Amino acid sequence: MTEEPMAKYVIGDLCNCLNNDDWQDYCFQDVLPEGAFSFHTFTGDGTYVDSEGREYGVDSGTIGILPLDKVSDMGKLREALKYRIVQVLDLPAVSEADCYETDGVITLGPVVIDTAA
């Protein structure tokens, strides 16, 4: 039996790891770097907890997943990690089919965050 390939991902409000140009592309054109997915939270900004108890601070009303190698502003990411408002996790490779939002519950591969609770 072969193991699933693992990759490092940033999970949280992607404004905390994208440079201004990349963030503007997402905000105004709904364009994210390859392999990234993002969804609106049910209740907007705030702090949300996933099914494993990890916290995510949200300032843009969105939570997403981004491959670590697609981060365009490492300074923002370091600051966000310092304040524990995003997470960097080793996860099995994630595809579009693995990422979705249903009734305020955001699923990002194996990470599930209920933003309606």
N, C-alpha and C positions, 0 to 999 in steps of 0.2 A: 504494500500500500504506500503510495507516495503522499508526502505532506503537501498541503496547500502552500504556495509561495506567500511569504509575508512581506509587508511593506510598512513604512512609517507614514502616518497620516496626522495632520493637524485637524482637530475637531473643535468647533466652536464658532464664534462670530468671525467670519473670514476678513472683516475689516481690520482685524488684529494681526494679519500676516501678509496682506497684499499692499503694494505701493499704491499711491494715489491714482496713477493711470489705470492700473488693473482694477482697482475698486470702482472707479468711474465707469469703466467698461461694463462691470457687472450691474451697477446701479441704473445706468441709462440705456444699456443695450442688452442686458441679461446674458452677458458673455463672461464665462469663467475660464481659467486655465484648464487645459486638458486633464481629465480625471477628477475634476472638482465638481461638487454638487452642493446646492444650497437651497434652503426652504424657509419660508416665513413662519415665525412662531405664531401660535394661536393668540397669545396675549401681549405681543410686542416685546419691549425691552424688559430685562430683569435677569434673575439668576435661575437657571434650570438645572435639574439633576437627572443623570441617566440611570438606567436600571442597575448599575453597579455602584451608584452613590457618588460618581464624579460630578463636579459642578462646572457650569459654563456660564460666564457673564455675557450678556447680550446688550449691545448698544444700537444695533441697526435693525432690530426686529427679525433677524435671520440667524440660523445655525446651519453650518455646512461642514463638509469634509474636503480636504485638500492634500494631495500627496506632498510630503515634506520637501521633496526636490522641486516643487513648483512655487514655494514661498518666494515672494518677490521683495519682502521687507523683513529681513532677519532681526533688525532692531526692534520693530513693533512686536514680532513674535517673542523675542527674549523678554520684553517688558510684560507682555500678556502672560507668559509662563511664570514670571516672577510673582505676579498677582493671582496666579492660578485661575485665570478666566478662560483659558483654552487648555486643551490636552494634546500631547503628542503620544500616539499609541501605535504599537506594532499590531497590525491587523492582517487577516487574509486579504488578498487583492480584492478591491471593491469595484463593482461595475455599476452602470446606470440602473440596471434591474434590481440592485441591492439597496438603492437609495430612493426613498419616497416619503411622503407625508400623508397621513390619513387622520382626519379629525383631530389635528393638533399633535399627533404622535409622529415624531420625526425618526425615521429609521435610516441609519448610515452604516450599512453592512451590519455587523453584530452589535452596534451601539444604538440603543433605543432611548429617546428623550421625549418624555411626555410634557409638552408645553401648554396643555390645556388644564392640567391639574392645579 
